[in-house]
Amino acid sequence: MARLRLGSRLDPRRSERGVATVEAVLVVPLVLVPVLLGVVVFGQLEHTRLVVDAAAAAGARQAAVVGQDSATVRERIATELRDGGIDPARARVTVEPAVADWGAPIRVTVAIDARASIPFLGTWPVPLKGEFVTRSEVTH
Amino acid sequence: MTRPRAGERGQVAVYAVLLFPMLMLVLALVLAVGTLESMRTRLRAQIDMAALTATQALDIASLAGGGQPRLVPDAAEQLARQYLVQNLAASSSLLAASPTEIAAGAQVSVTNSPGIDPITGAANTAPTVSIEIRAPVRVPLLGLAGIGPVVTLQIAGSAAART
């Protein structure tokens, strides 16, 4: 009896029974789900990038109009970020130079440390930066 | 007893050989197209910023004399190219040509009289600066910029001077 059971277990056709099910159980959560989540996370990151870019562009326009780093520039950027669903407190804003006279270039940068986080796989830091250069329109 | 299950044999190979590479291909395509489209949006914003900055090249004497705003064509074109270089620099990691080369090869049109814009084809009602660039973009495949193809994007933008 024991010999017979052992023999049937070693039968290659018998040993493959249910393998497709096991394979599906492994492949769906381990491959399909992370790939799908990866696409979703990528989409979210691209959205963040677009919002950061738009905020930097709006900030640069404002900076050109006032010709310096000011509360109006930062408020303009914060509004754009909030409208895009990003907490302005997460963003680092730089305006250089702090004061630009008529005709001088003025550069506005908005940087965010975004994270790509795929459940069960891990979290990666993704630094995003929007940067625009324009020209001061005022004489101080 | 084993015969009805024989149809399942080889499904392991189907998953491993067909499904996985296909999924990876789909993923790579999604990332590549997404990156390219987001790059197009960013370049468009950079062109707009350069065009907008170029509209500062107004004819001050004419404006002071109470006339309509008028652009100084040479000054506006020079400003457009200068600020195109400055703004494109933020994208240089994904560009296959330097911002200076792209700006030098850009088409810039400065028009003061109303009419059809030679670059955007829009009906201009105010003095307008239009820019069109051809930017070779490195498309990263699965996050690796080195192995992807280079796609040339043709993008235009414009800005008008209004009072």
Interface residues (C-beta under 8 A of the other chain):
Chain A: D11 R13 R14 E16 R17 G18 V19 A20 E23 A24 V27 V31 L32 V35 G38 V39 F42 G43 E46 R49 L50 D53 A54 A57 A60 R61 A64 G103 P105 R107 K129 G130 E131 F132 V133 T134 R135 E137
Chain B: M1 T2 R5 A6 E8 R9 Q11 V12 Y15 L19 F20 L23 M24 V26 L27 V30 L31 G34 T35 S38 T41 R42 A45 Q46 D48 M49 L52 T53 Q56 L79 Y83 Q86 N87 A90
